[in-house]
């Protein structure tokens, strides 16, 4: 059975389970249910990405930019 097949939480694209660390390839077919894969592929198409790797890199970059923008600046 898939690792998170019993997990009924909504799919969050910025979830660390979905976005692999930079430079790391993940065989997501082993990690997600078919419904989750369809949702990921649909989101990738909406973002204009040709591959899931490209999509994950884009999502990772966007996520990191958001995190940096939210960090409070030091004195």
SVG drawing of the C-alpha trace seen along z (x, -y; Angstrom):
<svg xmlns="http://www.w3.org/2000/svg" viewBox="-10 -47 31 49">
<polyline fill="none" stroke="black" stroke-width="0.4" points="0.0,0.0 1.2,-3.5 2.8,-5.3 0.1,-8.0 -2.8,-6.2 -4.7,-6.3 -4.0,-10.0 -7.1,-11.9 -5.7,-15.4 -6.0,-17.7 -3.0,-17.8 -0.7,-20.8 1.8,-21.5 4.3,-23.1 4.2,-20.1 7.8,-18.8 6.5,-15.3 5.8,-16.6 8.7,-19.0 12.0,-17.1 15.2,-18.8 17.0,-20.6 18.9,-18.3 17.2,-15.1 15.0,-13.0 12.0,-11.3 10.0,-8.5 6.6,-10.0 4.7,-7.1 5.8,-5.1 4.8,-7.9 1.3,-9.0 -2.1,-7.6 -3.4,-7.9 -5.7,-10.7 -2.9,-12.7 -0.7,-12.1 -3.6,-13.4 -3.8,-16.5 -0.1,-17.1 -0.1,-16.7 -3.1,-19.1 -1.3,-21.7 1.8,-21.3 -0.2,-21.8 -1.8,-24.9 1.7,-26.3 2.8,-25.7 5.4,-23.1 6.3,-20.3 7.6,-17.8 7.0,-17.1 10.7,-17.7 10.4,-21.2 7.2,-21.7 8.8,-20.6 11.8,-22.9 9.5,-25.8 7.4,-25.1 10.5,-24.7 11.9,-28.0 8.6,-29.8 8.3,-28.3 11.8,-29.3 11.2,-32.9 8.0,-33.1 9.8,-31.7 12.6,-34.3 10.1,-37.1 8.3,-36.0 11.4,-35.8 11.8,-38.8 14.8,-40.9 17.4,-41.2 18.2,-44.6"/>
</svg>
